[in-house]
């Protein structure tokens, strides 16, 4: 006999929630994760600034060492602490042939100086290869060109987020996945032939347009076809394994290639191959259901069952079709469906508590985006080997994600976000106490990066949990676009390191401290029914005190808490069925379950 009111996850249990099919999808995440890394970090390595100084043709033609050339031509400056440095942008304006004939090997500080007309580069500081910076002489008064290009990349991401979000709702996830990977590949190939600042800015804007979506769409697909009790592990471990591996190895790929143009072109290869994923991957089942394409969903479920060696009873598939038809005709969650048709982003600001929550989650994500990207790029200012430092700092993603797998659904979001972000801020600011000790500064900065990684992954899902279902898709998109806007400033903050190496650390540390305090303005979502209507959003968390800790307090909504294993074994558990449209953002899945009163409550997925 059939069961009424089935949703996709109910049927997925019959097809296999984590079998061979899901393992294949999980492995398939790897190339898309690498694509994200390539398009995000390639500019870091193709625009590294090598050590440089003014080129003096007379000295270069003479048979003298590089050290003597630099010593004789570069003026010396002394900072407030008495440290001497040789100018990289000025040169003594003297007759060098005469000096060489007279045997002069030491400069006179009273000699007149002028700005450089050309430069010599020590490419051993950038992996023994020329970058676009050294090839096009983006140094000294043009040093900000690379910073501008990175900000333009995030500007492209803003437009890409808007366009790709609309396209995914209109045409499906797979077409957008293929299109963004094609655009990313095109941008990488064009970047490789850049010959001017204008070219480079245009191509980095196009790359930013594809950024994020070349991975997120695949991330959504994989998690959608994994059973709820496995999503937390799959979501975090996929990032921990693939993202960490890619970012750790990327610097050494750049060193191995030793050519910035070839390196940029090579990063396009997996994106090109990803364009053929349309023939291998399933479309989003939730999107298909939202479009009334139930038969296609059934075919996908039957394919999953076949690969997993399972059989879906015919009555289960009939009940799924029946449930969907009833929902489409009658609207089971009438209040939600009605609001979904009329609610807009502005509704998030009409009532006081919901307005405060919306502003807080936007500010938190903006600060997190700023700090995360700032830490990732600031390794160039840590005065150690940039390739080693980048790999070590990137490796912190692995313990950060494993930590979340073990703690996020036990300790909650709010205080964990506060603690890790404040700790990051304190560690980052503490670097100022070790001026001159490069190793101590790097260790503290990397520990701060580890804490930021933890908070960043918490923040990925916070907006999806605190914003009401009826505007969740619009709200999450707006939050992420706000993050792109703030990320425009991170290259500028890192550029401050050219004035003072510790200045970026102070700014990033203060931003982390502020972000930690902002996190406390948000309600806790662990063990809570997520808000569906606007009224739910206004009242969400109203009963929580400031010092509410879900891991030690007896929540009024909470009943017996079940382990993931126990959840899978409870036949009497009822799922709260997300009847609404599937979310564009994979981040919604970061925590698979919110356990409440003996129920397993899926995070509602909406566009």
C-alpha positions in Angstrom: 0.0 0.0 0.0 1.3 3.4 -0.9 2.4 6.1 1.5 0.9 9.6 1.1 2.7 12.9 1.0 6.1 11.6 -0.3 8.9 14.0 -1.1 12.1 13.5 -3.0 14.1 12.4 0.0 11.5 9.8 0.9 11.9 8.2 -2.5 15.7 8.5 -2.4 15.8 6.1 0.6 14.5 3.4 -1.8 16.9 4.3 -4.6 19.9 4.4 -2.2 20.9 7.4 -0.1 24.7 6.9 -0.2 25.6 4.1 -2.5 27.8 3.7 -5.6 26.0 6.4 -7.5 26.6 8.9 -4.7 30.2 7.9 -4.4 30.7 8.6 -8.2 29.1 12.0 -7.8 31.3 12.7 -4.8 34.4 11.9 -6.8 33.0 14.0 -9.6 33.1 17.0 -7.3 36.9 17.0 -7.5 37.5 18.6 -10.9 34.9 21.3 -10.3 36.5 22.1 -7.0 39.8 22.4 -8.8 38.2 24.7 -11.3 37.0 27.0 -8.5 40.6 27.1 -7.1 42.1 27.8 -10.5 39.8 30.7 -11.4 40.0 32.1 -7.9 43.7 31.9 -7.2 45.4 31.9 -10.6 45.8 35.6 -10.6 47.7 35.5 -7.3 50.5 33.5 -8.9 50.5 35.2 -12.3 50.7 38.7 -10.7 53.3 38.1 -8.0 55.7 41.0 -7.7 59.3 39.9 -7.8 62.1 41.9 -6.1 63.1 44.7 -8.4 65.3 47.7 -8.7 66.1 50.3 -11.3 67.9 49.1 -14.4 71.0 51.1 -15.4 72.2 50.2 -18.9 75.7 51.4 -18.3 76.1 49.1 -15.3 74.4 46.2 -17.0 76.8 46.4 -19.8 79.7 46.4 -17.5 81.2 43.2 -16.2 80.1 43.6 -12.5 77.9 41.6 -10.2 74.2 42.2 -9.6 74.9 43.1 -6.0 77.4 45.8 -7.0 75.1 47.2 -9.6 72.3 47.5 -7.0 74.6 48.8 -4.3 75.9 51.5 -6.6 72.6 52.7 -8.1 69.9 52.2 -5.5 69.5 55.0 -2.9 69.2 53.8 0.8 66.4 54.8 3.0 66.1 54.4 6.8 62.8 53.8 8.5 61.7 54.9 12.0 63.2 51.7 13.5 66.6 52.3 11.9 66.3 49.5 9.3 68.0 50.3 6.0 66.3 49.4 2.7 67.4 50.1 -0.8 64.9 51.9 -3.0 63.2 49.9 -5.7 61.7 52.9 -7.5 64.6 55.5 -7.6 68.1 55.5 -8.9 71.0 57.9 -8.5 71.1 60.3 -11.4 74.9 60.3 -12.1 77.3 59.4 -14.8 78.0 55.7 -14.1 80.6 55.2 -16.8 82.8 57.9 -15.2 82.3 56.3 -11.7 83.3 52.9 -13.1 86.4 54.4 -14.7 87.3 56.0 -11.4 86.8 52.7 -9.5 83.9 54.0 -7.4 82.0 51.1 -5.8 80.1 52.8 -3.0 77.4 55.5 -3.5 77.4 58.9 -2.1 74.0 59.7 -0.3 74.3 63.2 -1.5 74.0 62.2 -5.2 70.9 63.4 -6.9 68.1 60.8 -7.6 65.5 60.3 -10.2 62.6 57.8 -10.8 63.3 54.5 -12.6 62.7 54.3 -16.4 63.2 50.5 -16.5 63.7 47.7 -13.9 65.8 44.6 -13.2 64.0 41.7 -11.5 65.0 38.9 -9.2 62.6 36.3 -10.3 63.9 33.8 -7.8 61.4 35.4 -5.4 58.5 34.5 -7.6 59.2 30.8 -8.5 61.9 31.6 -11.1 59.4 32.7 -13.6 58.4 36.1 -14.9 54.8 37.2 -14.0 52.6 39.7 -15.8 53.9 42.3 -13.3 57.5 41.9 -14.3 56.7 41.4 -18.0 54.6 44.6 -18.2 56.5 46.5 -15.4 53.6 46.9 -13.1 55.8 48.2 -10.3 56.4 51.4 -8.4 53.8 54.0 -9.6 52.0 51.2 -11.5 52.1 48.7 -8.6 48.4 49.1 -8.0 47.4 47.7 -11.4 47.4 44.1 -10.0 45.3 45.2 -7.1 42.8 46.9 -9.4 42.6 43.7 -11.5 41.7 41.6 -8.4 38.9 44.1 -7.5 37.6 43.9 -11.0 37.5 40.2 -10.7 35.1 40.5 -7.7 33.1 43.1 -9.6 32.5 40.5 -12.3 31.5 38.1 -9.6 28.7 40.5 -8.5 27.2 40.5 -12.0 27.8 36.8 -12.4 25.9 36.1 -9.2 22.9 38.0 -10.4 22.8 36.6 -14.0 23.7 33.0 -13.1 21.1 32.9 -10.3 18.4 34.0 -12.7 19.6 31.6 -15.4 19.7 28.7 -13.0 16.1 29.3 -12.0 15.0 29.7 -15.6 17.0 27.1 -17.5 18.2 24.7 -14.8 21.4 24.0 -12.9 23.3 21.9 -15.6 23.1 24.5 -18.4 24.5 27.1 -16.0 27.2 24.7 -14.8 28.3 24.1 -18.4 28.1 27.7 -19.4 30.1 29.1 -16.4 32.8 26.5 -16.9 33.0 27.5 -20.6 33.2 31.2 -19.7 35.9 30.4 -17.1 37.9 28.5 -19.6 37.6 31.3 -22.1 38.7 33.9 -19.6 41.7 31.8 -18.6 42.8 31.4 -22.2 42.3 35.1 -22.9 44.2 36.0 -19.8 47.2 34.1 -21.1 47.4 36.4 -24.1 47.0 39.7 -22.2 49.3 42.4 -23.5 48.0 45.5 -21.6 46.2 46.5 -18.5 42.9 47.0 -20.4 43.1 43.4 -21.7 43.9 42.0 -18.4 41.0 43.9 -16.6 38.5 42.7 -19.2 39.5 39.1 -19.0 39.6 39.1 -15.2 36.1 40.6 -15.1 34.9 37.7 -17.3 36.7 35.2 -15.0 34.9 36.8 -12.0 31.6 36.4 -13.8 32.1 32.6 -13.8 33.6 32.5 -10.4 31.7 30.4 -7.7 29.1 29.1 -10.0 31.5 26.8 -11.8 31.6 24.8 -8.5 28.4 25.6 -6.6 26.1 24.2 -9.2 27.9 20.8 -9.0 28.0 21.1 -5.2 24.2 21.5 -5.1 23.7 18.5 -7.4 25.8 16.2 -5.4 24.3 17.1 -2.0 20.8 16.9 -3.5 21.3 13.2 -4.3 22.8 12.3 -1.0 20.6 11.2 1.9 20.1 13.9 4.6 22.0 12.0 7.3 25.1 12.0 5.0 25.0 15.6 3.8 27.0 17.2 6.6 29.9 14.8 6.1 29.8 15.0 2.3 29.5 18.8 2.3 32.4 19.4 4.6 34.7 16.5 3.6 34.4 17.4 -0.1 35.7 20.8 0.7 38.3 19.5 3.1 39.7 16.9 0.7 39.4 18.5 -2.7 39.7 22.2 -1.9 42.6 21.6 0.5 44.5 19.3 -2.0 44.0 21.8 -4.8 45.1 24.9 -2.9 48.1 23.1 -1.4 49.3 21.9 -4.8 48.5 25.0 -6.9 51.7 26.9 -6.0 53.9 24.0 -7.1 52.0 23.7 -10.3 52.9 27.4 -11.0 56.5 26.7 -10.1 56.6 23.6 -12.3 55.1 25.4 -15.3 57.4 28.4 -14.7 55.5 30.5 -17.3 52.6 32.7 -16.3 51.0 32.6 -19.7 51.2 28.8 -20.0 50.1 28.4 -16.4 46.9 30.5 -17.0 46.2 28.5 -20.2 46.7 25.2 -18.5 44.1 26.1 -15.8 41.5 26.2 -18.6 41.9 22.5 -19.4 39.7 21.0 -16.6 37.1 23.7 -17.3 37.0 22.7 -20.9 36.5 19.1 -19.9 33.8 20.1 -17.5 31.8 21.5 -20.3 31.0 17.9 -21.3 29.4 17.2 -17.9 26.0 17.8 -19.4 26.0 14.3 -20.8 27.2 12.7 -17.5 25.4 14.4 -14.7 21.7 14.5 -13.7 19.8 17.7 -13.6 18.6 19.0 -10.2 15.7 16.8 -9.2 14.2 19.6 -7.0 14.4 22.0 -9.9 12.7 19.5 -12.2 10.0 19.0 -9.6 9.5 22.8 -9.3 9.0 22.9 -13.1 6.5 20.1 -13.0 8.8 17.6 -14.8 8.1 14.7 -12.6 8.7 12.0 -15.2 12.3 13.2 -15.6 12.8 13.1 -11.9 11.5 9.5 -11.8 13.9 8.5 -14.5 16.8 9.9 -12.5 15.7 8.1 -9.4 15.4 4.8 -11.4 18.9 5.3 -12.7 20.2 5.9 -9.2 18.5 2.8 -8.0 20.0 0.7 -10.8 23.5 1.8 -10.1 23.1 1.3 -6.4 21.5 -2.1 -6.9 18.2 -1.1 -5.4 14.6 -1.3 -6.6 12.0 1.4 -6.1 8.5 0.0 -5.6 6.1 1.3 -8.3 3.6 2.5 -5.7 6.3 4.8 -4.2 6.9 6.5 -7.6 3.1 6.9 -8.1 2.8 8.4 -4.6 5.6 10.9 -5.5 3.7 12.0 -8.6 0.4 12.2 -6.7 1.9 14.3 -3.9 3.5 16.7 -6.4 0.3 17.1 -8.3 -1.7 17.8 -5.1 0.9 20.4 -4.0 0.8 22.1 -7.4 -3.0 22.2 -7.5 -3.9 22.7 -3.8 -0.8 24.2 -2.3 -0.2 22.2 0.9 1.6 24.9 2.7 -0.8 27.6 1.7 0.7 30.5 3.7 4.2 29.8 2.4 3.1 29.3 -1.1 1.0 32.5 -1.1 3.9 34.5 0.3 6.4 32.9 -2.1 4.4 34.4 -4.9 4.4 37.9 -3.5 7.4 38.2 -1.1 10.4 40.3 -2.1 13.8 41.2 -0.7 12.3 44.4 0.7 10.1 42.3 3.1 13.2 41.4 5.0 13.4 45.0 6.2 9.8 45.8 7.1 9.8 44.5 10.6 12.3 45.2 13.4 13.7 41.8 14.4 13.8 40.4 10.9 15.5 43.6 9.7 18.1 43.3 12.5 18.7 39.7 11.5 19.0 40.5 7.8 21.4 43.4 8.4 23.5 41.3 10.9 23.9 38.3 8.5 24.8 40.6 5.6 27.4 42.4 7.7 28.8 39.1 9.1 29.2 37.7 5.6 30.7 40.9 4.3 33.3 40.8 7.0 33.9 37.1 6.6 34.5 37.5 2.9 36.8 40.4 3.4 38.9 38.6 6.1 38.9 35.2 4.3 40.1 36.7 1.0 42.5 39.1 2.8 44.2 36.3 4.7 44.5 34.1 1.6 46.2 36.9 -0.3 48.2 38.4 2.5 50.7 35.5 2.5 52.7 37.6 -0.1 53.4 40.1 2.8 54.6 37.6 5.3 58.3 37.9 4.2 58.8 34.2 3.8 58.7 32.0 0.7 55.3 32.8 -0.7 54.8 29.3 -2.3 55.5 27.4 0.9 53.5 29.9 3.0 50.5 29.7 0.7 50.5 25.9 0.8 50.8 25.7 4.6 48.1 28.3 5.1 45.8 26.5 2.6 46.3 23.3 4.5 44.4 24.8 7.4 41.1 24.1 5.5 41.4 20.4 6.3 41.4 20.7 10.1 38.8 23.5 9.9 36.3 21.3 8.0 37.0 18.2 10.1 36.5 20.3 13.2 33.1 21.4 11.9 32.0 17.9 11.0 32.6 16.9 14.7 31.2 20.0 16.4 28.8 22.1 14.3 25.7 20.1 15.0 26.6 19.7 18.6 27.8 23.2 19.7 25.6 25.3 17.4 26.5 28.2 15.1 26.3 31.4 17.1 28.8 31.1 19.8 31.1 28.9 17.7 31.2 31.7 15.1 31.8 34.3 17.7 34.6 32.3 19.4 36.5 31.4 16.3 36.3 34.8 14.6 37.3 36.7 17.8 40.2 34.3 18.3 41.3 34.9 14.7 41.2 38.6 15.3 43.3 38.4 18.5 45.9 36.1 16.8 46.1 38.4 13.8 46.5 41.5 15.8 49.1 39.8 18.0 51.4 39.6 15.0 52.2 43.3 15.6 54.0 42.4 18.8 56.5 40.4 16.8 57.7 43.0 14.3 60.9 41.7 12.6 60.2 38.0 13.5 58.9 36.7 10.2 58.4 33.1 11.4 56.4 34.2 14.5 54.2 36.5 12.3 53.6 33.7 9.8 52.6 31.2 12.5 50.2 33.6 14.1 48.8 34.6 10.7 48.2 31.0 9.7 46.5 30.2 13.0 44.3 33.2 12.4 43.6 31.8 8.9 42.6 28.5 10.5 40.0 30.2 12.7 38.7 32.2 9.8 38.2 29.1 7.8 36.1 27.6 10.5 33.9 30.7 10.8 33.7 31.1 7.0 32.2 27.6 6.7 29.7 28.4 9.5 28.7 31.6 7.8 28.1 29.8 4.5 24.9 28.3 5.9 23.8 31.0 8.4 21.9 33.1 5.9 20.1 30.0 4.6 19.0 29.1 8.1 17.9 32.4 9.6 16.1 33.9 6.5 12.5 32.9 5.9 11.7 30.3 3.3 9.6 32.7 1.2 12.5 35.0 0.6 15.4 32.7 1.3 16.7 32.4 -2.2 16.6 36.1 -2.8 18.1 36.7 0.6 20.9 34.3 0.3 21.8 35.7 -3.1 21.8 39.2 -1.8 24.0 38.2 1.2 26.6 36.6 -1.2 26.6 39.6 -3.5 27.2 41.8 -0.4 30.2 39.5 0.3 31.5 40.1 -3.3 31.2 43.9 -2.7 33.2 43.8 0.5 35.8 41.5 -1.2 36.5 44.4 -3.6 38.4 45.9 -0.7 40.5 42.9 0.3 43.1 43.5 -2.5 43.4 47.1 -1.3 44.0 46.0 2.3 46.7 43.6 1.1 48.2 46.4 -0.9 48.6 48.4 2.3 51.4 45.9 3.1 53.6 47.8 0.6 53.6 50.7 3.1 53.7 48.6 6.3 53.8 44.8 6.3 51.7 44.6 9.4 49.1 47.1 8.4 46.9 44.4 6.7 47.1 42.3 9.8 45.7 45.1 11.9 42.8 45.8 9.6 42.0 42.1 9.1 42.2 41.5 12.9 39.9 44.4 13.7 37.4 43.2 11.0 37.5 39.7 12.6 36.8 41.1 16.1 33.9 43.2 14.8 32.5 40.2 12.8 32.6 38.1 16.0 30.5 40.6 17.8 28.1 40.8 14.9 27.6 37.0 15.0 26.1 37.4 18.5 23.3 39.5 17.0 22.0 36.4 15.2 19.7 33.8 16.7 20.9 30.2 17.2 19.5 27.8 14.6 20.6 24.4 16.0 17.6 22.2 17.1 15.2 24.8 15.7 12.4 24.8 13.2 13.6 27.1 10.5 11.4 30.1 9.6 9.1 29.7 6.6 6.8 32.7 6.6 7.8 36.4 7.2 6.0 36.2 10.6 8.2 33.2 11.4 11.3 35.2 10.5 10.2 38.1 12.8 9.6 35.7 15.7 12.6 33.4 15.1 14.8 33.3 18.2 12.6 35.6 20.3 12.6 33.1 23.1 16.4 32.8 23.2 18.4 34.6 25.9 21.8 36.2 25.1 23.7 33.4 26.8 21.7 30.6 25.2 23.9 27.6 24.5 22.0 24.8 22.6 24.6 22.2 23.7 24.0 22.7 27.4 20.5 24.3 27.7 17.3 22.4 27.5 15.6 23.9 24.6 11.8 24.2 24.9 11.5 22.9 21.4 13.9 20.0 21.9 13.0 16.5 22.6 15.3 13.5 22.7 18.3 14.2 20.6 19.3 11.4 18.2 22.7 10.6 16.7 23.0 10.3 12.9 22.9 6.6 13.2 19.8 6.6 15.4 18.0 8.9 13.0 18.5 6.5 10.2 17.0 3.6 12.3 13.8 5.4 13.6 10.9 4.3 11.4 8.5 6.6 13.3 10.4 9.8 12.5 8.5 12.2 10.4 10.3 14.5 8.0 9.2 18.1 7.6 8.9 18.1 3.8 10.4 21.0 1.9 7.7 21.4 -0.8 9.2 24.5 -2.2 11.6 25.0 -4.9 15.2 23.9 -4.7 17.9 26.3 -3.6 20.4 27.6 -5.9 23.0 27.8 -3.2 24.8 24.6 -2.1 25.8 26.3 1.1 22.3 25.6 2.4 23.3 22.0 2.8 26.3 22.7 5.0 24.5 21.2 8.0 22.3 18.3 6.9 19.9 18.2 9.7 18.3 20.3 12.4 17.0 17.9 15.0 14.0 19.0 16.8 11.4 17.2 19.0 12.2 13.8 17.6 11.8 15.0 14.1 14.3 15.3 11.3 13.8 18.7 9.7 15.4 19.4 6.4 16.6 22.8 5.7 14.0 24.1 3.2 15.4 24.6 -0.2 14.0 27.5 -2.1 14.9 29.8 -5.0 
